[in-house]
Amino acid sequence: MKCKHQFQGHADGVTCLLCGFHLTQDEYVKIMKSKNKEKQDKSRKEGSK
């Protein structure tokens, strides 16, 4: 089952309020950077059509 994570920050990272999934700060930053890059790439492709 997929969770639409809703993260809450803590001193040692973030935890999903819905499923309890935990990430360190470094893991969370890495995931957010890759998601932002995917969005930028997608918008560039749509803009060139």
PyMOL commands that set and color helices and strands:
alter all, ss='L'
color gray80, all
select helices_A, chain A and resi 25-47
alter helices_A, ss='H'
color red, helices_A
select strands_A, chain A and resi 7-10+13-16+22-23
alter strands_A, ss='S'
color yellow, strands_A
deselect
rebuild
show_as cartoon
